[in-house]
Amino acid sequence: MMSRGRAQVLAEALRKKYPKKRKRIDADAVRMFCVSNAAAERGAADPDWLERGPLDEIVAWVDVEQVVR
């Protein structure tokens, strides 16, 4: 699971990485994307990855195009 605070931090990091999409990156959308895709892709092997994993690694993993739809 991912807390709202962690989603805010991740959304801000994505806004810095993708300044042209800054206004369309929403913390709730980032959280929904991460939770649904981490369950499908990472499975139960690492349930705390979203909360405790390296922020740079998670930012690289997020498909920003799917987040801003």
N, C-alpha and C positions, 0 to 999 in steps of 0.2 A: 504494500500500500504506500501511498505517497501523501504526506501531510500538505496542507494548504501553504504553510510557510516554505516548505521545500519547493513547491510548485511556483511560488512567487519568485524565489531565487533563481530557479531554472528559467522562468519566463524572462526575467531581466537579463540573464546571460544570453538567451536567444535573441533578445532585442538588440543587444550589443553586437552580436555576430551577424544579424540580418537587419541592418538599420532601415532598409527600404520597406521592410515588412513590419516595422516596429509597432505601428498603430493597430495592426491586425493580430498581434500575438497576445493572447489572453491567458492568464494563469489557469483558469478553469479548463480551457481547451487543452492546454499543455498537460494538465493533470489527467484529464480523461484519456488523451492519447497515450500517455506513459503507462497508466494503469492497465488499459486494455491491451496494448501491444506487448508490454513486459510479460503479462500472463501468458500470452500466446507464444512469444519468441523465447523467453528465458525460462519459463516454467517455474516449477517449485524449487529449482536448484539453488536460486539465490533470491529469496523473497525480500531481503532488505536492500537490494542493490539500488533501487530508486531513492531510498532515503539516506543511505550511507555511502553509496558509490561515488567515485570521483566525478565532480561536476562536469569537467571537460569531456569525460567519456560519455556521459549521459547527453550532453549537448550535441556531440557528434552523432550519437545514435538517433536522436529525434529527427523525424522527417518533417521539416517545417512546412512543407507544402500541404501535408495532411492536416497539420495543426491549424493553418489559416483558412482552410476551406469554409 
